Amino acid sequence: MDMSRMHSQETWVNTARGRLFVKSWQADTVSPKRAPIIMQHDSLGCVTLWRDLPERMALATGRRIVAYDRLGFGRSDPHPDRVGFDLVHAEATGDFRLVRDALHIGKFVAFGHSVGGGMSMACAAVHRSDCVGLITESAHAFVEPHTVEGVRQTKAMFARPGELDRLKKYHGDKAAWVLEAWTATWLAPAFADWTLDPFLREVQCPVLSFHGDCDEYGTLAHLHRIQAATHATPVVMRGCGHVPHREQPGAFIAAIEAWLQSIE
């Protein structure tokens, strides 16, 4: 990959609860007429954990790519409280809006992985007049036993000595909060009835939805629900788990590049 044509910029966005770390990438071939892609990371993720995906997407699509660490994650400030069960809606109406305003982003393409896929769905619904496309990767549309068991197993794994250090590399002293924010939410009995349905009904833009058929955190039922409600273009990644962009990057990026040809 030729990185000589790639430019990146880091900035901070102030909120009432703390600062958000934001990074953007664009290649020399970027077209100002094409809506930028705004990325939402997963439950344990951050900007750094996207690794080279933003650069590869920028080169492949000719679009500006924007990603930010949600409050409490990565290089953003610590979160002052626990994450509520309305986390998806709260992100769409809160910090996502602030990031768009700070970077003067009008029309946009929403992109999200895992719970970030749900957040991107909510962003597409709440900001539907400006969202021209939506890409979800391994998004959760509801709470299913397969998801709960996957979260439970991962929580047990991180309880082993030294395992939390893997998260500390990316989240520092916030690592324990990051893990708790994810596991406590998905394992809470009161969260069992949560679904994306209210947002699915409000999405008006074209949708591209990826899901691996070996996803350890969700079956293809999530993809089917998203497709039924939004008429999404489904992409089943065969022999693939929860992170298609890392497990099968070539096919993943090629599908996005082709699909975006018809998007402003």
N, C-alpha and C positions, 0 to 999 in steps of 0.2 A: 504494500500500500504506500503510495507516494504522499508523504506527509508535508512535503515542501509547499504544497498549495493550500495548507490548512492554517487557519487563524483561530485563536481562542481568546476569550476574555472572561475574567472573573469579576464579580461585583457582589455587593451586599444589599439586601432589601430590608429596611426597617419595618417592624410590626410593633404592635402594642405590647407583645409578650417577649420580643427578642428579635435578633437579626437572622435573616435567611441567607445562606450561601447560594449563589447562582453562577452558573458557568454557561457560556454559549460558544458554539463552534460554527465556522462557515468556511467553505472552500472558495477559491478564486472564481469558481464557476457558479457561485450562488446567484440566483435570480431574485431581484427585489419584488417581482410580481408573484412569486410563490409564497404561500403562507408558511411561516416557520413551524417546526414541530416542537411541541413542549412535552417533555418526558416526565413521567411520574414513577418513582422507584418503588420497589417492593417493601415488605414489612421489616426486613432487616437490612435494607439497602441504603445507598447514598450515591452521590454523583460519582465518586471514585470507583465504586463497584460496577458502574456501567462499563468500565475499562475502555476498550477502543470502539465500542458500538457507536457513540455519537459521531466520532470522526468518520467512521465507515459509512454511516447514514448520510452525513453531510456530503461526502464525495459522491455517493451513489445517487442521491436525490437532487442535488443542487439547491438544497434548502438550508436555511439557518436552523441549527439545533439548539434548544435551550433545555437545561436540566437544573433542578434545584434540590437542595437537601431540605426536606420538611423539618419543621421545628422539632428539635430533640435528636436529630439524626446528623451523621457526618460532621461537617464543619459548621453547621448552624448552631445557634445558641441552645442551651438546655430548655426542655419543655417545662413550664412551671407547675404542671398538673398531670393527671392521668388522661389518657385518650378516651373520649367518650364513644358510646356505641353509634353516634352519628358522625363518626370520623370521615366518612366518604363525603357526605353533604357539607360538613364543616370545612373541609379542604377546598371544595369547589367554590363556596361562597366567601371564604376567608382569604387564606394566604395565596392561593392560586390567582385570585383577582388582583392582589397586591403586586405579585410578580409581573403579571401582564401590564399593569399600570406603570410600574417602575421602568419596564423595558419598552414601553410604548408599542405593545403588540396589539394589533387589531385582529384581523383574521388569523386563525391558527388551525393546526392539526394537532389533536390530542393523542398522546401515546402513553400507555401505561402497562407495567408488568405486575402480575399477581394482584395484591390489593391496590397497587397503583393503577391497574387496569380498571378496577371499579371506580377509583377516583377520577380517572380520565373519562369514564362513562358519565359520571356525575357532572364533570366540567363541560362535556359536550351537551348535556341536557340543560344545565343552568345557563350556559353561555351559547345557546343554540344559534343565535343570530350571527355569531362570529365564528363558530366552529365549522370548518369546511370538510373535515374528515376526522375519523376516529380509528385508531389502531389499538387493539387490546391483545395482550400476550398472557396466556394462562390466567385470565381474569376469573375471579370468583363471583358468580351470580347469586349464590345463596349459600347457606351453611349445610353441608352434607357430612355424614359420618366419616367418609374417606378423608375429608379435609381435617376434621377434628382429630382423627387418629394420627394423621401426619404431623399436625402441630404438637400433639402430645408426645410423640416420639422425638421430635426435634427438641422440645423442652427438656426431656430426660437426657438427651445427648449433651446439651449445654450445661447440665448440672454436674457433669463429670469434671474432675480437677483439670484446670488449664484450658478447657474448651472456650470459656468466655473471653479468653485472651484473643481469640480469632476475631471477635466483634470489636474488641478494644482497639485493634489496629485501625479501624475505620471510624469508630464513634467515641473513642477515648473513654472518659469517665461516664459517659452517657450510655455505655453498652448495656448495663443491667436494666436501665429504663427501657431501652429499645426492645430488648427481649421480652420484658414484662408487658410492654404496650401491645405486642403481638399476641403472646400466648394468653394473657389474662382476658383479652377481648374475645378471641375465638373459642376459648374453653369455657366462657361464662354461660351458664344456662339461660340467662336473660338475653343472650345474643343469638340463641338458636333459631329464632324466627326471622332473622335479618335476611333481606333480599335486595337485589338491584332493581327489582321490577318497577318501582316508581320512576326511576331514571331511564330505564330501557324504553318506557312508553313515551318519553319526552325527546329522545334523540331524533334529529331530523336529517343529519348528514350521512353520507356513505360510511360504512363500517367494514373494516377488515379485522377478522378475529382469528388468532392463532391458539392452538391448544395441542399439547403432546398427548399421544395416546397411552403414554406410560407416566403421566404426571402423578407424582407422589402426594400432591396436595389437592387434587381435584379431578374428577372423571370428565368425560366428554359431555356429560349432561349440562355442564356450564356453557360450553360452546353451543349446544343445541338450543338452550334457552335464549342466549344472546341472539342467535340467528333467527329464531322464531319471532322475537319481538322487534328486531331492528332490520331484518332482511340483510344481515351482514353477509359478506363474502367469507365463508369459513375456510380455514386452512388447518387440516389435521396433520401434525408432524409425526410421522411414523417412527416408532422406536425412540421417541424423545420424551424426556421428563419435563420438569417444571420450568426449565430455563432454555427455551429454544434458541434464543439469540446467542447463547454460549455453546450449546450442544451442536447446533446445526447452523452456524452463522451465515454460510454462503447462501443456502436455500432461503433462510429467513430474510436476509437483506434483499435478495433478488425478488422475492415476492412483494416486498414493500415498494421497491423501486418501480416494478411493473404496475402495481395498483395505483400508485401516486401519479402516474402519467395522466390520469383523467381528472385529477384534483387540482384546483387552482393553486 
